[in-house]
Amino acid sequence: MEKEPFLKHWASLRKGLKLRPKPVRCTHEGSTYAEDGIRITGSKAFVDSVLSRLKDLLVYEGEETRLQVVYKKSTDRESGKTLTSYNCYVQVQRAARSRRRTRGRNKVKA
């Protein structure tokens, strides 16, 4: 989507839409790039300010689903040196033990 249509789309969204991530299968192997997830990069202050607006995702840490998270300093791909910026990734993953539970029990309510 080009920038102008994107900005119109973004501006038209209602505030407070429920977050409804589709959990990554517990048996998933390989890249999760095409799965629902969030990537935040930048200063620690910026990453934390964005995370503070995403607390609704915390309900997904439980028996049925878990949060797959990474929060660390960034590294330069070429030199391998640690940078001053941070990167944070958050995805919801179906918990392995949830497959053994009776359907309908312990479901996450978002």
C-alpha positions as CSV (number, residue, x, y, z in Angstrom):
1,M,0.0,0.0,0.0
2,E,1.3,3.4,-0.9
3,K,1.9,6.0,1.9
4,E,-1.2,8.2,1.2
5,P,-3.7,5.3,1.1
6,F,-2.0,3.9,4.2
7,L,-2.3,7.1,6.2
8,K,-6.0,7.3,5.2
9,H,-6.5,3.7,6.3
10,W,-4.7,4.3,9.6
11,A,-6.6,7.5,10.4
12,S,-9.9,5.7,9.6
13,L,-9.4,2.9,12.2
14,R,-11.4,3.1,15.3
15,K,-9.4,3.6,18.6
16,G,-9.2,0.6,20.8
17,L,-9.8,-2.3,18.3
18,K,-9.4,-5.6,20.1
19,L,-6.1,-7.3,19.4
20,R,-6.9,-10.8,18.0
21,P,-3.6,-12.4,17.0
22,K,-3.8,-15.8,15.4
23,P,-1.4,-18.0,17.5
24,V,1.5,-19.6,15.8
25,R,1.1,-23.4,15.9
26,C,3.2,-25.1,18.6
27,T,4.5,-27.5,15.9
28,H,5.5,-24.7,13.5
29,E,9.0,-24.9,12.2
30,G,11.0,-22.3,10.3
31,S,10.4,-18.6,9.9
32,T,7.4,-17.0,11.5
33,Y,7.7,-13.9,9.3
34,A,4.3,-14.4,7.7
35,E,2.6,-15.1,11.0
36,D,0.9,-12.4,13.2
37,G,3.5,-10.6,15.2
38,I,4.9,-7.3,16.2
39,R,8.4,-5.9,15.6
40,I,9.5,-2.7,17.3
41,T,13.0,-1.2,16.8
42,G,14.7,1.9,18.1
43,S,15.8,3.5,21.4
44,K,14.9,1.7,24.6
45,A,12.6,4.6,25.5
46,F,10.7,4.3,22.2
47,V,10.4,0.5,22.4
48,D,9.1,0.8,25.9
49,S,6.6,3.5,25.0
50,V,5.2,1.3,22.2
51,L,5.1,-1.8,24.5
52,S,3.2,0.3,27.1
53,R,0.4,0.6,24.5
54,L,0.3,-3.1,23.8
55,K,-0.5,-4.5,27.3
56,D,-3.7,-6.2,25.9
57,L,-1.3,-8.9,24.6
58,L,-0.3,-9.9,28.1
59,V,-3.6,-12.0,28.4
60,Y,-2.1,-14.4,25.9
61,E,0.5,-15.6,28.4
62,G,-1.3,-18.6,29.9
63,E,-2.2,-22.2,29.6
64,E,-3.6,-22.1,26.1
65,T,-1.2,-19.7,24.5
66,R,2.2,-18.2,25.4
67,L,4.1,-15.1,24.3
68,Q,7.2,-15.7,22.3
69,V,9.3,-12.6,23.0
70,V,12.7,-11.2,22.2
71,Y,14.0,-7.9,23.6
72,K,17.6,-7.1,23.2
73,K,20.2,-4.7,21.9
74,S,20.5,-4.6,18.1
75,T,23.7,-5.8,16.4
76,D,25.2,-4.6,13.2
77,R,24.8,-7.4,10.5
78,E,28.2,-6.7,8.9
79,S,30.4,-6.1,11.9
80,G,28.5,-8.0,14.6
81,K,29.0,-5.1,16.9
82,T,26.4,-4.3,19.5
83,L,24.5,-1.1,18.7
84,T,22.8,1.4,21.1
85,S,19.3,0.6,19.6
86,Y,17.0,-2.2,20.6
87,N,14.8,-4.7,18.9
88,C,11.7,-6.3,20.3
89,Y,9.6,-9.1,18.8
90,V,6.3,-10.4,20.2
91,Q,4.2,-13.3,18.8
92,V,1.5,-15.4,20.3
93,Q,2.1,-19.1,20.2
94,R,-0.2,-22.0,20.9
95,A,1.0,-23.7,24.0
96,A,2.1,-27.4,23.4
97,R,0.1,-28.5,26.5
98,S,-3.1,-26.9,25.2
99,R,-3.6,-29.6,22.6
100,R,-4.2,-32.1,25.4
101,R,-6.8,-30.1,27.1
102,T,-10.5,-30.5,26.5
103,R,-11.8,-28.1,23.9
104,G,-13.5,-25.0,25.3
105,R,-11.7,-25.0,28.6
106,N,-9.2,-22.4,29.7
107,K,-9.6,-20.3,26.5
108,V,-8.1,-16.9,26.4
109,K,-10.6,-14.1,26.5
110,A,-9.2,-11.0,24.8
